[in-house]
Amino acid sequence: MAALSPDDPCSFARPDECKVINLDLNLEVDFDSRKLCGYVDIAVERMKDGVQNLVLDTRDITINKITDADNCQELKFTLGEKTDSFGSKLEVQLPVSSSKSNKIRVHYETSPQCSALQWLRPEQTAGKRHPYLFSQCQAIHARSMVPCQDTPGIKVPYTAKVTAPRDITILMSAVRSEPEPHPSDSSKLVHQFLQKVPIPTYLIAIVGGDLESRTIGPRSKVWTEREMIEAAAFEFSETEKMLQTAEALMGPYIWGQYDLLVLPPSFPYGGMENPCLTFVTPTLLAGDKSLADVVAHEISHSWTGNLVTNKNWEHFWLNEGHTVFVERKITGRLHNSDALSQFMAAGRAKDLRETIEVVLKNGPYTRLIPDLKGVDPDDAFSIVPYEKGFTLLFYLETLLGGPEVFEKFLRAYIERFKQQSIDSDQWKEFLYSYFQDKREVLDGVELDKWFYSEGMPPVIPKYDDSLAVPCKQLCQRWSTSGDNDLDQFTPSDLTSLTSVQVVEFLALLVEQPPLSLNKVQKMNELYKLNDVKNSEVRFRWLRLCIKAQWKEAIPRVLDFVNEQGRMKFVRPLYRDLYGWEDARPTAIENFKKHRGEMHNTTATMLAKDLKLI
């Protein structure tokens, strides 16, 4: 295999020798062939004297030709052998020039199997009128959509012109201009975009579909298909409040527009923080705004992740741990409740324990800073960087003077490293320099143990559990009662709880030994859990049903995993079904039947969960 970068174990690029400084895309969306076709102008700067070649990352991209963008002279290039994890190394011989800067034009087309793109047929959309396209470039899928230096260590501004059928609205992670008629084809429009703030390539995003928008704030619109637009506008009406709360914590929002796009159900994540255009899953449309706090997470990324970025994917916790930390501060302020944010933290600590001990078996990917040499970052993806990272930051806050002190550090950290990509050593050095008077306290934290030890965090802070008390009490009653002693339960057990408390109650039960089938059936009779629309409640309820081996629940589980592709839900449910011997063949058969409708990342990870690869 060709040598990977010394600064990023997941990239071939050598920005230390020759660095990309701007991308200018000119592409056409071809729904029939499921390809993006066109060219990209890549402006580069030689970082060392005598450098003759530019090294880029690609995956499954057909290179038609590469030219000097200024004079159209063809340039020699070599495309390396394809690797399973990282694609192919593209090496371009640069024009002979006395200047340190060059601009090359790469004429290319993507593959129908492009791992960054999902193409949906009209019947797979809500409106069933037009096809749909969306991208997901995190972590290392941008290289399948555009030849680039696909490492978060390099940030570039970009522009784009995208040609598409007139009935298709194109959006990107950039500020858009009104589309213009195609100069020679009246059936098409040309959409133009500008992202002037330098971003890592994993934040380049594109979507094309039958989309409408509603204004939900002075700098925000929500976009989706018309069938969901009113529900989405209602669900995310608090977006501006979240933005203002985030600005009060971390400084001005520099990206201009903050729009939300509700994607089709196959989108594999809860959200994706593409600048100017956050992608979110339709599983957030609960009808009561109870799941809209996911938007607070994606808004927080506008600072922690998009503005200050992990240098490579081994330091992913810098993005996600800080973002979860800020998200919970925003949520606490919006609901005027520190107890709520700590309640959420305590609940996710249980999910972290299950992931670390059951799923990852205390292995190498449970480190806060894992070794990713030779590893596709998708294979190491879990909630560990999110929740272990949050736990470290919350613990430091308790040691170093509380929120008033630590929030000033957070803002100083953003200011110090904005528009940069950094690693954990730089973060640690800044932490020590900021808290010079508390070095002994920091030495006692043993940060290297937090960074490199496998398993659960060295310390689990004590969270305010006042909101968890009724959840624990109800869980205890169900766990300890006999099958002949169920008359003590009434529908009011749940109506007295908030939706996040219902989620916690069910999550606690999932941790307990399996309930009897009789209990689970009684629970449904009283609480009508089979009828609940909230996806977080549904998910945990269905896990309980599987644990109790309620065969009548299997079709409901399959309905849920088939109607949406959010990995947070579908992977644990498929793993639960696989662990139930009677349900295993049904789970595998269902996966094979619906694999073609899934996002590539989801399908690959599920195939591994089901021991099919």
QUISULZI-V966369 format. One record per helix or strand of 2 or more residues. SS is the DSSP state (A for helix, B for strand). FROM is the first residue (numbers start at 0). TO is the last residue. If there is no record, write none. Layout:
ss->SS from->FROM to->TO
ss->SS from->FROM to->TO
This chain:
ss->B from->17 to->29
ss->B from->34 to->45
ss->B from->52 to->57
ss->B from->61 to->67
ss->B from->76 to->78
ss->B from->86 to->92
ss->B from->100 to->108
ss->B from->116 to->119
ss->A from->121 to->123
ss->B from->131 to->134
ss->A from->141 to->143
ss->B from->155 to->164
ss->B from->168 to->171
ss->B from->174 to->175
ss->B from->179 to->180
ss->B from->187 to->198
ss->A from->200 to->202
ss->B from->205 to->208
ss->B from->211 to->216
ss->B from->219 to->223
ss->A from->228 to->234
ss->A from->238 to->249
ss->B from->258 to->261
ss->B from->270 to->271
ss->B from->276 to->279
ss->A from->281 to->283
ss->A from->293 to->299
ss->B from->307 to->309
ss->A from->312 to->333
ss->A from->337 to->358
ss->A from->363 to->365
ss->A from->376 to->379
ss->A from->383 to->398
ss->A from->402 to->416
ss->B from->419 to->421
ss->A from->423 to->433
ss->A from->435 to->444
ss->A from->446 to->451
ss->A from->465 to->479
ss->A from->491 to->494
ss->A from->498 to->510
ss->A from->516 to->526
ss->A from->528 to->530
ss->A from->534 to->546
ss->A from->550 to->562
ss->A from->566 to->578
ss->A from->580 to->596
ss->A from->599 to->608
